[in-house]
């Protein structure tokens, strides 16, 4: 938790500078407003998601270096994708979640610890820590609509974004409980599934959240994302750990990678199906790069209907969809490469990586209170007054 | 006692949830669409988003963590709270829109319908608090569906037959849910309730989590009470926020006092403080449309806390023995009685403020009659 705070604070400051340089500087100075903070917070979210892949296996120095390297890579990717590829990604599913996931996987691939493959004695939870972790999940659940809707256009788009996110989250919550009971030998619900998988719906609706996908589609996306995430936790993560040397500690590939991919596919479908009949002239506001080019007579007609409409690139739906695909592949490529290079930097001996025995242990870095060493209570032992 | 294995949820919970979710998808696909042409700074959307998030936090974090007070029921308390809330919200959106569907063929939803649905979900969550620890999640889903249906039906009856304004009918959720839950627990009475349950205990750590939930509820209660207040009369929403805040403050202080008074060693019981602090919010919520001055909010909070704390202390065992209702979260004293008190306060305040000529005449006649009885020599000559 404290490392999270440290990394977050560092990332936000660094991101304001880096993103400011790429996106917000005029006349040699970076202009600051609340929008910078929002973008910086997104960059911070990227770093924290990647942190999840290496949770417990790094020292704070390594985390700071990871943030130092990840934020510029993210900023450059974001700038390049937004400026040159010009895609529609309001909830950040492509730019944030996919990037963070594959960067984290890249780092953890390089930082592979063969002895951790059989699990670690200290890498388990307690009853109280699980309940505390659930608070975090519920905070994320409650405020996810704000996350998805912060960069959308005001008015109908933001309204749709909030409602779609809420619906997606609701669907994935129900499905998470159902699948958790279904995939368990005794039919019991696993609390870590609830902590992680209920949020899958929010990521899955991310790329298409402000488009006119109907509420039913938001539901379907929520269910699909949740199913993919749950099956990933149960089958894909162990497979990756054993065969591909990728030890994904928090399972970020399931929650952010798989759901991000589904979200991109959904976004592409929504873009292909968007037409003027459904959206009216506001089609050219949401998909601003589909607006007619400067000098096109159609632009004038639209500007009468929507004053202030900016000229775009005159792309067709197919072209926009192709650009989205290009963005997905380039994001995954750049982030993986960046992750692997960062992993090599993190292996420097100066950065004090914890040894295998001391993974998942606060005692290496913090002063701990006297009751720290009390033995962990195992499950299924009935120790109430019997 | 040897552990007894509960029937597996795999064949019961999972199919039920999946079928329910698919059913919702089908209904939403055919009948629900999102309201378009939302005014950017109008009444429907931007004004409402911060309050919507506050209500959202209350429903998901506040109620969820308040139900983790039981020592071995933490996961279920907060986890099932999320599950029931989500089901209830989806179902409530559909039910609240049925009237629209009947006349127009489609239900249009916007942020306000989400807020109203969250309040209906809050009523479902309070009901499951009454049976907390004694049911399994399949029961809880059914309770959510039926309770929300009953509540929306009740609202419709009040609005259509008795012409009650929508705000008032929603705020009566506290009374509805308390008695719904009590009857539920009466029917689900178990023989084993006669002895105190071995696991129905509060621990130091879980008590703290529970207080965390209560604090979330307290902090955001003014939004809960004021989000549906009509802001066309200037200052009405501010009035609602202020009255709620004051009532909560007064009830917290009073609850501490009464809790200390009613304990044999004069100690404070933290559970009293938690639950009875909320009693002020409950009763001011029910009486809010009639509260126009700040001074009216304070005695409402005061009385609510007194009634609630005394009720908490004595009613729980009484309800169990006399009425066979084992109320886990003491919802009767937290929501039922303060709700009724709020209703009474509403009635009295409305009579006081009434401009109706007939009742003024009646009031004067009453005054004259009493004067004549007490002071015959001062009787006004008619």
Interface residues (C-beta under 8 A of the other chain):
Chain A: X127 X128 X130 X131 X134 X135 X138 X139 X141 X142 X143 X145 X146 X154 X155 X156 X158 X159 X160 X162 X163 X166 X167 X169 X170 X171 X173 X174 X175 X177 X178 X179 X181 X182 X184 X186 X187 X188 X189 X191 X194 X198 X214 X215 X216 X219 X220 X223 X382 X384 X385
Chain B: X3 X8 X9 X10 X11 X12 X13 X14 X15 X16 X17 X18 X20 X21 X24 X25 X26 X28 X29 X32 X33 X34 X35 X36 X37 X38 X39 X40 X45 X46 X49 X53 X56 X57 X60 X61 X64 X65 X68 X71 X72 X74 X75 X78 X79 X82 X83 X86 X87 X89 X90 X109 X110 X111 X114 X137 X198 X199 X205 X209 X212
